[in-house]
């Protein structure tokens, strides 16, 4: 271990979900309201996320008969998003799940493209920012869904269904925005590939949702 690692060991011990959520919080701090750094476009994209999360949580709370929803072991973060627990062996196993790993690698590549494209003014600024702002949510939601599904009880399956549905919602928004960007900027090879990967992930998540609903039907 290098001297820097010894001096700041917490940097290398942080969970990757925390880092994904930190990036989302950074976007809210920079663009969550109209300012010199943002416009109505960025604010609308982030408001769309908040409304989606709040509506989803309210629907889940109603299904579970709860006045306030706080999923097991989770704490609220800014923007209405929630952090998953990060310290148990089960959570460590979730980090290695093939679906999460696939979504994480895809999101990392797509976010890198979206960040550069947004900052350099690629045509379709609003849709580029929509991709940029939504992409981290896909692995976050899948991670939480996988974690809750493994409990196998009624509450766990309800939360897992909610998280997979949210992952699907964000995937569909990303695919929609990528398609619009590609209309303006034809021939972006990597972007075509990333959209294709998003469509493959969407099909997998649809399967996860169907499997959870079958499990719910057996309880």
Rosetta blueprint (number, residue, H / E / L):
1 X L
2 X L
3 X H
4 X H
5 X H
6 X H
7 X H
8 X L
9 X H
10 X H
11 X H
12 X H
13 X H
14 X L
15 X L
16 X H
17 X H
18 X H
19 X H
20 X H
21 X H
22 X H
23 X H
24 X H
25 X H
26 X H
27 X H
28 X H
29 X H
30 X H
31 X H
32 X L
33 X L
34 X L
35 X L
36 X L
37 X L
38 X L
39 X L
40 X H
41 X H
42 X H
43 X H
44 X H
45 X H
46 X H
47 X H
48 X H
49 X H
50 X H
51 X H
52 X H
53 X H
54 X H
55 X H
56 X H
57 X H
58 X H
59 X H
60 X H
61 X H
62 X H
63 X H
64 X H
65 X L
66 X L
67 X L
68 X L
69 X L
70 X L
71 X L
72 X L
73 X L
74 X L
75 X E
76 X E
77 X L
78 X H
79 X H
80 X H
81 X L
82 X E
83 X E
84 X L
85 X L
86 X L
87 X L
88 X L
89 X H
90 X H
91 X H
92 X H
93 X H
94 X H
95 X H
96 X L
97 X L
98 X H
99 X H
100 X H
101 X H
102 X H
103 X H
104 X H
105 X H
106 X H
107 X H
108 X H
109 X H
110 X H
111 X H
112 X H
113 X H
114 X H
115 X H
116 X H
117 X H
118 X H
119 X H
120 X H
121 X L
122 X L
123 X L
124 X L
125 X H
126 X H
127 X H
128 X H
129 X H
130 X H
131 X H
132 X H
133 X H
134 X H
135 X H
136 X H
137 X H
138 X H
139 X H
140 X H
141 X H
142 X H
143 X H
144 X H
145 X H
146 X H
147 X H
148 X H
149 X H
150 X L
151 X L
152 X L
153 X L
154 X H
155 X H
156 X H
157 X H
158 X H
159 X H
160 X H
161 X H
162 X H
163 X H
164 X H
165 X H
166 X H
167 X H
168 X H
169 X H
170 X H
171 X H
172 X H
173 X H
174 X H
175 X H
176 X H
177 X H
178 X H
179 X H
180 X H
181 X H
182 X H
183 X H
184 X H
185 X L
186 X L
187 X L
188 X L
189 X H
190 X H
191 X H
192 X H
193 X H
194 X H
195 X H
196 X H
197 X H
198 X H
199 X H
200 X H
201 X H
202 X H
203 X H
204 X H
205 X H
206 X H
207 X H
208 X H
209 X H
210 X H
211 X H
212 X H
213 X H
214 X H
215 X H
216 X H
217 X H
218 X H
219 X L
